[in-house]
Amino acid sequence: YAEWVGSLTGIASLTLGESDFAGIHIVNSDLIPSNIETLKMFGLENNVVVVKGYERLQGFFLKKSTMDVEDILRDVVKGEQVIALRPPATGTRLLFNTLLRKYLSKHGIEEKNVILKTVELKTHNDVAKAVSENEADIGIGIACLSKMYNIKFVPITWESFDFVFSLDSVDIEFVKRFASILKDREFISIIESLEGYRAPKNIGEIIKL
C-alpha cells in the first residue's frame, strides 16, 4: 500500500527495511536538487537504486498577487501572516526551512528570536485548501494546485521528484519495468500537460549509487 509520509520518512523507512520504495524530493542549501547526496548521507549506496523521475515547481500559495518571495518571508518572520506547512520530514518543509534560514542569515536575524504563526497539514492539497478557505494566509506547495483552488502562486524553485527502490526487497527487473513506464511517450506527454510539471531528458534513467 502507499502512504504519504514525506521524503525523509520515506528514506528512513527504506533504511529500516520497512518499505520497498519511496518518492523523494530534497534540495540543498542552494536550492539545488540533492536526492542522490541525501541517500549517500544515509549510507544507502549499496542498498538502493534510483529511477529518475519528473520535475515539479514548488512555490508559495497566497491571496495577494503583488508579493514576491522576499515579501512573503518578511511577513512570515514578523509573525504578520499565518503560514500552512507540511510536516517536518517532508521535502517541502525542508525547502521552507532552507528559505527561512537563508532569509534570517541575510538580514542578521537570530532564529531563536523568531516565532512563526504556523498550521501543520498533511498534504499539498490540505495546504492549498487552507489558503483558499482563509485558514492560513500563506502556504507552500506545488504549482498545479493554485489553479484548482483559485489562489495565487509565487514560484520558488523546480525540484526533482525521484523514485528510490530497495534492492533487498525489489527485483531489478521490476525496477526496469517501472523505469520504462516513465520513459513512455504517453506518460511524458501527460506529465508535460500538467501545470508546474516537466520531464527531464533523463527521466526513467536507473542510477546506481
Buried (B, 14 or more C-beta within 10 A) or exposed (E): EEEBBBBBBBBBBBBEEEBBBBBBBBBEEEBEBBBBEBBEEBEBEEBBBBBBBBBBBBBBBBBEEEBEBEBBBBBBBEEEBBBBBBBEBBBBBBBBEBBBEBBBEEEEEEEEEBEBBBBEBEBBBBBBBBBBEEBBBBBBBBBBBBEEBEBBBBEBBBBBBBBBBBBEEBEEEEBEEBBEEBBEEEBBEEBEEEEBBBBEEEBBBBBEB
